[in-house]
Amino acid sequence: QNIFTVCFSVGYSVVALNHVIDFKEKKQEIIKPVSPSELFSSLPIVQGTSKRIKVLTRLTLVVSDPSHCNLLRSTSANIRLYDIIAVFPKTEKLFHIACTTLDVDLVCINVTEKLPFYFRRPPVNMAIDRGIYFELLYTPAIKDSTMRRYTISNAISLMQICKGKVSSQRENKPLELRGPYDVANLGLLFGLSEGEAKAAVSTNCRATMLHGETRKSACGVVYTVKKPRKVEEEETAVPACKKAKTQA
């Protein structure tokens, strides 16, 4: 609960409870997600607002063999209960499968060491077309110089291909947590533009949530955004007679 208190205090309005399953360690089963009501009697309020924090549930599968992907292809009732599903592929073949066929919301990338494969444009583009985002763990770049070098190098390599379609993740340590603006600044080191860096901690995260809602409901999710009118459009909308009087 302490880590969530820190998240709320630095300005995050949505937090995901992450349940990680690594098939390499031991045989594990997908359990039902923990309900936020079991952790909080009442959800805290976002700093500087009057809104309550939104707590999501997330499942992350660490896959090192193609057989591990069969669980995601199954119609497990417990899988559908999670708001976000992420996959952490350990090989190039599994990375290709995750991008092209698996029904997930996020593909996690380990950028803290030399990658055993190169990022290739076709599977990355297919993942983007399917509405899937890529996730980078940023905390290693804070605590260790060697990991920082690998993180920046691998992140730049991915950014050159994925067109900024990334989000960020942190480890479960309060001291290594950074606020949204600090994470956006880190994105500049990873080769993101200012707009892409801000999107990595805002609109990209929202798009991932909407993708998860679509996956859970097997339907489409539509949301509207008000488009600001340009000055040229406003001028053309004014009748010619009024425009002439104004100029006179």
N, C-alpha and C positions, 0 to 999 in steps of 0.2 A: 504493500500500500504506500510505502514511503516513496517509491519511484514514481508512482502516479501523482502523488502530491507535488513532486518536483516538476513533472510534465505540465501540470495545470498552472503552476506558478510562473513558468517562463512563456506562457502564451499559447500552448497547444489546445485546440478545441475538440480534437478527436484523437483517441488513443486506441490501439488494437492490442488485445491480449493474444500473444503468440504462443501456440502449442507446436513444438518442433518434434518431428519424428525422423530419426536417423536409422535406416534399415541396416546399416553396416554394424552398428553397435549391438543390437539385439532385436529379436522379433517383437514388434510393437503393433498395437491395434489402435485404430482411430476411435477415440472416446468422444463423448459429447462435450461441446465447449462449456467452459465455466461461465455461468451467468453473472453479469456485473452486480446483480442484487445480492449475490453471495459474498461479494467483496466490500460493497459499500451500502450502508443503510440509506444514504442519500448521496447522489452524485455531486461533486464540488462544482462551483461556478467558475467559468473561464475568467481569468484575470482581465479586468477592464470592461467586462460585459455583464449582462444579467442572464446569460444563457447557461444552461447546464452542460457539463462535459458529455460528449457522446463516446461510449465505449463499444468497440467492435470486437469480434472474435476472428482470429486468424489461424490457419493451419499451414505449416511449412514442412514440406517433405524433402528430405535430403536423399537423393537417388544416386546410386553408383552402379546400378545394373538395370538393363531394360525391363526386367521382370518387375521391378519396383513400380513402374509406371502403370501396371495393370490395375493397381488399387485406385488410381485416379480415373481410369476408364470405367470402373464399375459404378453401379448406382447405389453406393452406400448411403444409408439414411443419415448417418452421422456427418458425412462430408457435406451434405447439403445444408447442415445447420450452421456452418461457418460462413461469416460474411466475406472473408477474403481467403483465397487459396494461393499459396506460393510454392514454387518448386525450385530446388537447389541442385542443378545438374553438375555432376563431377567430371564428365567426359564430353568430348566434342559431339559424339553421337547422341548422347542424352540431351545436350544443349539444342541440337537440331530437332529432336523429337519434341522437346518442351516448346520450342518456338512454333512448330508447324502443326502439331496434332493434339497436344494435351489441352484439356479444358481448364485452364488456370487463369489467374489474374495478374500474377507477378512471376518473373523469372529472376532469381537471385544470382548475383555474380560475386565470386570471391576475388577481390582485387588486392589482397594482402600478400600475395606471393606470385611467383612467375607462373603464368597460366600454362597448362599443358596443351592448349590449342589456341588458334587465332580466331577472332570474331570474323565471321563471313557475312557478307551483305545479304544474300538471299534469305536465309532463315530469320535474320533480324528484321528485314523488311516485311516478311510474312507475319511475324509476331506483331509488328506495328499495325499492319492491316487488320489483324484480328482483335485489336484493342488491348493487347498485352503490353505491360510496361516492364522495364528492367530496374532492379533495385541494387544499390550499392551500400555497403556497410562503411560508414565514414569514421567511426571511432578509432580504428587502428592508425589513421593518418594523424591523430592527435597525440597518441601516447608513445610512438616509437618512430625513429628516423628511418630505419630500414623499411618498415611497413608503409611509412609515408611515401617513400620513393616508389615502391611497387603500386601503391594505391593510386597515386597521381598518374603514373605511366599507363597502367591498365585502364584507368577511367578515361583518359584522353583517347586511348585506342578505341574504346567502346563508343565514346561520344562522336567520333568521326563517322560512325556508321549509323547509330540509332537516332540521330537528329534530335537529341535532347529528350527522348521519351524515357526518362528515368525518374525514380523517386529515391528517397533516402531512408536508411535504417540505422538504428543505434543499438548498442549492446545494453544489457540489463544492469547498468552501473550509474547511479545518480551523478557522480562526479564527472562522468564523461558525456553527460547530456548537454546539448547546445540548443539554444533557442532557434526559432525558424529563420531569423535574419542572419544568424551566425552560420547556419547550415547553407543558406543561399550564398554567402560569401565564399564558403568552401567550394561551392559549385563552380565558381570562377576559376579556381585552380585546376579543376577537372576539365576545363575546356568549354564550359557552358557560357552562353551569353548571359547578360543580366536578366533578361526576360525568361530564359530557359532555367536559370538557377532559381528564380522565384517560383516558377511553375513546378519545380521538383518537390517543393514543400507545400504546394497549395493546389493548383488546378489538376496536376497529374495525380495527386492523391485522391482528389474527388472523382476523377475519371476512373480510377481503380475501384473505388467503392461502387460506382454505378455499374461497372463491368461485373462486379460480384453480384449485385442485385439482379442483373440480367441472367447470369449463370444460374442463380438459385431459383428464379421464377420461370426460366425457360421462355421468357417473353422479353419484349423490348422495354427499355426505360428511357423516357423522353424528359428532358429538362430544357427550359428556355432561358436565353440570355438576352437582355435588352441591349441592342446595338446602338451606340451613340451616333447621332446624326452629324454629318460633316457640315462645315460652313457652306460649301458649295451647294449642298442639297437644300439647306435652309434658304439660301438666296434664290434658288430656282423655284422654291415653293411659294415665294411672294409674288402676287399678281403684278403685271407690268405697270398698271396704272398707279398702284401704291408705291412701287419702286420709283417711278418718275416723280411723284409728289415728295418722296423722301429725299431724293437727290436735289429737287428744287429748293 
